[in-house]
Amino acid sequence: MSDTDDHTLSHLLDGMEHAATAGSVSVRDIIAEFGDRSVTPFILMVSLLMVSPLSGIPGAPTISACIIILLSAQALYGRRSLWLPDFLLRREMSARRLKKAVQWMRKPCAFVDRHSHKRMRILTSGPMRWLTLAACIVIPLGWPMLEVLPMVTSLGALTVGLMAFGLFTRDGLYVLFGYILAIASAGLGLALLI
């Protein structure tokens, strides 16, 4: 697999599926599958899982929020390798459920991969990269409270996923889509409260 292939959603899905060989799969198993790389692909991977039906599993949005916040903070701080506390690394899910979620995401991810290019790079580097990573810290903060509402966290996860994918592939258009979705979601939330 080429270096270019390593920067696709399909590659991340392949790794998640490959890690799900036993009856259950832990966060540690998934990280071991990819090795100790830069942090951005793991932010993307966790957000992808929360866009899938796995977001409906009780506790999954809270655990995912913790992982995304920790990883985004590390990337913002400039760490190249990731660190997670042992209690998060030990978290497990059914390998069957993970494989089902991966299959559910295959077609949309293949579509996104085909339409990804290096463009609008100003949004993926320098101060804009820091701002985007800061947004990836802020967005999941509300997920634990929203967990009781089915699939609501998927919208936030899609926002984080777009931003992380844009940073991962250096495609600023996806980062821009993430900001547009974040603003639209915030506007909808305010309208519902008023």
N, C-alpha and C positions, 0 to 999 in steps of 0.2 A: 504494500500500500504506500503510495507516495505521500510526501509531506503535505501536498494540497488536499489529498483525501482525508488527512488527519484533522482538517479544519472544516468538517462537514457534520451536520446533525446525524446523518446516516452512520457515520463512523462512531459517534457517541452511542447511538442505539445498538450498534453491533456489539460494542464493549459491554453495555448493560446486559444484553441478552446472553453474552458469553459468560458473564459472571454468575448468571442464574442457573447453575448446573445442579445444585443440590436442592433439597426441599425448601430451604429458605436462603435468603441472601442478605448480607449485612452491608452497611455503608462501607465498612473496612474492605469487604470483598470487591465492591465496585471500584474503590480507589486503587486497590491492588491490581485490578485489571488494566488500568490506564498508567500506572506508575506515578511517580512523584513529579508532576509537571506544573505548569503555571496554573493559577487558581481559576481563571476565567472559565475554562471548560467545565469545571465542577459546579460553578454557579449556574451555568447553562443547563447542565444535566439535572440538577435538583429542580430547577424551575420547569423543565420539560416534564418531569414526573408529576408535578402539581397541576399541569395543564391537562393531564390525562385523568381518567376516572379514579386514579389513586387518591386524588384530593378529597374524595368522599370518605376515606377511611378515617375514623376518629383518631385524633392525635397526629396524623400525617402533616397537616398544614403547620401545626406548631413546631414539630421537629424540623420540617423543611425551612420554616422561617428562621429558626436558630442557626441552622447550617448556612443558609444564604447570607445572613447578617454577619456571621463569623468570617466566612470566606470573602465577602465583599470588603469588610474592614481590613482583612489581611492584604487584599489586592490594593486597596487604597493606601495602605501603609507602605506598599512596595515589596511585599514578600513574593518571591518567585515560587516557593514550594508551599504546600498547604499544611495546616495543622488543625486538627479537631480534637476536642476532649474525648477521652475513651468512652464515656457514656453515650456519646453520639455515634462513635465508630461501631459500637456494639448493636445499635438499633437494627432490627431485622424486619423483613417482610417476606411474604410468600413468593417463592421463585415463580410459581404459576401466575400470580397476580402481576408480577413485574413483566414477565414475558407477554402477558395479555396487553398490558399498557404499552409496551414497546411495539407490538403489532398494530395497536390502535393508532400510534403516532407515525408509522412508516410512511404512508402516503403524503400527509401534510409536510413532513420533514423533507421528503424527497423533492417536493414542489419548491420548498424554500431553498434547498441546496442548489437547485437548477437556476434559481433567480438571484443568487448571491454573487457579488463582485466587489472588488476593492474600489470604493467610491466614497465621496464626501468624507475623506479621511480626517478632516479637521474635527469631526465629531467623535473620532476614536482615539485621539492622541492629546497630549498636553492637558491643559485645564479642563477640557470637555470630558476627557476620560475620567478625571477625578470626580467631576460633577456627576457623571453617569454612575460611577461606583457608589457615590454617596446616595444617589437615588435608589440604588439596589439595596442599601442598608435601610432606608426610610420606608420603602413600600411594604416590606414584609412585617413591619412592626405591628400592624393591626390584624394580621392573620389569626393569631390565637383567639382573639375576641370574635372574629367573623366565622370561626370554624363551625358554629352551630347552623349557619346558613349554607345549604348544599351548593357546592361548586362556585361560591362567590370568590374564594381564594384563587380559583383558576384564572380569573381576570387579572388579578395582581401578578400571578405567576407568569401569565402571558406577557405582561408588561416587562417584568424582570428578564424573561427569556429573550424578548426582542432586543433589549439593551445588551444583554450578555452575548447574544449571538453577533450583534453588530461589532462589539469589542473583539470577540473571538476571531471573526473573519475580516475585521477591519473594513466593514461595510457600514458607513455612517447612515445610510438610508434606513437600516433596521433600528439603529439608535433613535433616529428621528421618529419612526413609527412608534417606538416605545414611549417617547415623550408625548406624542399626540394621544396615545391611548391613556397615559397617566393623567393628562389634563382632562380628557373626556370623562374618565372614571371619577376624577375629583369633582368635576362639574355635575355629573349625575348624582353623586353622593350628596352634594350640597342641595341639589334640587329636591331630593327625597326628604332631606331633613327640614326643609322650609315648608 
